[in-house]
Amino acid sequence: MLKRLAVVLLFACTALAQAAGHQAQLNWTTPSDATSSSAYNVYRANAVCPASGTGTLTWTKITATPVAALTYTDTTITVGSWCYYVTQVQGTHESPPSNTAGGDALPNSPSITVIIQ
């Protein structure tokens, strides 16, 4: 029986002192068959998520090694559409992909100053 992970994705823009960066915060639930040694790989595509499955997008694993936490923050995204999925890793075995979740990182708004005399 296949076990699925549910992924929730929050996009956020953070303003830095001299530059603006974008990030995506992923949160997922523990699968019912997770063990104390379970960890997770995170995959990303620079595109709108497919209606179902992982489609034909080009996916990149963005975690160098599986992470133990149920959350991951991707701080390397730029303006554009991003899609993610997560897999559970137990030893040398990796689960099928979770559902996909994604969104758009939009350009930051400019600041305006008006002087009326």
C-alpha positions in Angstrom: 0.0 0.0 0.0 1.4 3.4 -1.0 1.7 6.0 1.7 1.5 9.7 0.7 2.9 12.7 2.4 0.8 15.9 2.4 2.8 19.0 1.7 1.7 22.6 2.6 3.6 25.4 1.0 3.9 29.0 2.2 5.6 31.6 0.0 7.1 34.6 1.7 9.1 37.6 0.6 11.7 39.0 3.0 13.2 42.4 2.6 16.9 42.6 3.4 18.9 45.8 4.0 20.2 46.2 0.5 18.5 43.4 -1.4 15.2 41.6 -1.5 15.1 37.8 -1.4 12.3 35.3 -1.8 11.7 32.1 0.0 9.3 29.2 0.2 8.5 27.4 3.4 7.4 23.8 3.1 5.7 21.9 5.9 4.5 18.3 5.7 2.9 15.7 7.9 4.5 12.5 9.3 3.6 9.5 7.2 1.8 6.7 9.1 4.7 4.3 8.5 7.5 6.8 9.5 10.1 5.5 11.9 12.5 7.3 14.2 15.1 7.1 11.4 12.8 8.5 8.7 14.1 11.6 6.8 12.8 13.5 3.8 14.1 14.7 0.4 12.7 17.9 -1.1 12.4 18.3 -4.9 11.7 21.5 -6.8 10.7 22.5 -10.3 10.7 26.1 -11.7 7.1 25.9 -13.1 3.5 25.8 -12.2 2.5 22.6 -10.5 0.8 20.0 -12.7 -2.9 19.3 -12.2 -2.0 15.8 -10.8 1.1 13.8 -10.1 4.5 15.2 -11.0 3.8 15.7 -14.7 6.7 16.1 -17.1 8.4 18.9 -15.2 12.2 18.9 -14.7 12.7 18.2 -11.0 15.8 18.9 -8.9 16.5 17.4 -5.5 17.4 20.5 -3.4 18.3 18.8 -0.1 21.9 17.6 -0.3 21.1 14.9 2.3 17.6 13.9 3.6 16.3 16.2 6.4 14.9 14.9 9.6 12.5 17.9 10.2 9.0 18.2 8.9 9.7 21.6 7.4 12.2 23.1 5.0 12.8 26.6 3.8 14.0 27.2 0.3 15.9 30.5 0.3 17.3 30.2 -3.2 14.2 31.0 -5.3 13.8 34.0 -7.5 10.8 35.6 -9.1 8.7 33.0 -10.9 6.5 29.9 -10.4 7.8 27.1 -8.2 6.5 23.6 -7.5 7.6 21.2 -4.8 7.2 17.6 -3.6 8.7 15.6 -0.7 9.6 12.0 -0.4 10.2 9.9 2.8 13.5 8.1 3.1 14.0 5.0 5.2 17.6 3.7 4.9 18.2 3.2 1.1 14.4 3.2 0.3 12.6 6.3 -1.0 8.8 6.7 -1.1 6.9 7.8 -4.2 6.4 11.6 -4.4 4.0 13.4 -2.1 1.3 15.7 -3.6 2.8 18.7 -5.3 2.4 22.2 -3.9 3.6 25.5 -5.2 3.0 29.2 -6.0 4.4 32.3 -7.4 7.2 34.4 -6.0 6.3 37.9 -7.2 8.5 40.9 -7.6 8.7 43.2 -4.6 6.8 46.4 -4.7 8.7 49.6 -5.1 8.5 52.3 -2.5 7.1 55.7 -3.4 7.5 59.0 -1.8 5.2 62.0 -2.7 6.0 65.5 -1.7 3.0 67.9 -2.0 3.7 71.6 -1.6 
